[in-house]
Amino acid sequence: MAGGSLLAPSLANRQINYKGRTTIPVLLACIAAASGGLIFGYDIGISGGVIAMDDFLIKFFPTVYVRKHAAHENNYCKYDNQGLQAFTSSLYLAALFASFGASYVTSNKGRRPTMLIGGLSFLVGAALNAAAENLAMLIIGRMMLGVGVGFGNQSVPVYLSEMAPPKLRGGLNIMFQQAVNFGILCANLINYGTANLQPWGWRLSLGLAAVPASLLTLAAIFLSDTPNSLIERGHLEQGKSVLQKIRGTPDVEAEFQDLVEASRVASTIKDPFLSIFRRKNRPQLTMAVLIPYFQQVTGINVITFYAPVLFQSIGFHSNASLYSAVITGLMLIIGTGISIFTVDKFGRRVLFLHGGILMFIGQVVTGLVLAFEFKGNEELSRGFAVVILVVTCVYVVSFAWSWGPLGWLVPSEVFALETRSAGQCITVAVNMLFTFAVAQSFLSMFCHFRFGIFLFFAGWVVVMTLFVHFFLPETKKVPIEEMQQEWSKHWYWRRFAQEQENQDDSKP
Ligand code: BGC
């Protein structure tokens, strides 16, 4: 989600000469970004509550409905159904493919058209879902939402980081994550409200995605494109006048010249995808792949997608389980709030390491309680259900200050200019791929591995925490252009990074 600044390395220090203040157009840009994040979060959060609604199951998944209400049915397997999982996961598969197209449109046609395509696909997806009469309409609607996510997540963060004055850039990056969390909370609250509107509550839940989608579409129609994008596409005068407007001063020469220079430098990079596969860029490539992979195998989306059915499976009743999902939505917001205020003070590694330890404890306790207290065909006792709820909250809050925002922020900080666009594209694609994998397999894994699934994710949390400890250099306050030196000092990565000077560029 992080866009990353496209400033050329040698230029960043000159930002001190930039004139201007935070203006209304910049604030409008923030609202646009908020609606992009909001709708992504809304899509993440809405499906879990909807698939827990009986009217929805009766219409589209009658066998799951029968199983859910069958006496003595194994609780672990109530919701194990490929179609039901496809309803959630199809969105992320579509987003994965769309993000490649979106990457092309963002650089060749601009940020604004990309946001517009995103907003319109969201609107079509929301309409198809709300009006769905059969499974095909549902899944096609989810795929249209996925196209919206692919286009929105590619363009909105870049749009934001280019419109914002440099001093607001880092904070806005995490604010986008906070907008996602807020979308998840709204979705949970709406599901809580619509669960009792029978038989069409689920239609309202799915259709309300049109509200943030309309905001994004309107924003894309009325806002101007970024100066960076205009300059990159040869519209120098227009770029300058937008810059004057958003900075609120005619005196933008220093920043304008830097943007022109950055665009010139960027145009000399022939193939960022070839560059990222060179040996000297092995640390960056590793981070672009492993960080989003690790973020998804924390298992967070088991909670964001499936908390209502998970809590129902272990014995919380319909409303109580939605209520619990609301609590976890709040935990996401609190955790990311903590991150916003501490990330530049304590650094990324401290947040990752503490977050990892607490997430591990949360998952192991959940696994053990289910192993010893949950028989699969009886409900969990009230006391233990509360224990599960509390440790889930601990797990979610610690994810939300660590792997949640940092899973996007850190990759955006470690690429040099020559690998930045390729790195960002790989990060988004890997994230979507594993979001899809978790969504498509969790309910089946819960049925087959039972409580072991939580220990499985806990095992990955150990691996990623050790990885951060040994392999991730601190990026706090390191200017992007000095990152290469950090790799050269690192006990492991220096063997790759130090090759920079005597690099044979033709060597893969
Ligand atoms: C992750 C999503 C997750 C969300 C929860 C994001 O950083 O990429 O997969 O659902 O955080 O807040």
Residues whose N, C-alpha, C, O or C-beta is under 5 A from the ligand:
A	BS01	BGC	I44 N181 T304 L332 W403 G404 P405
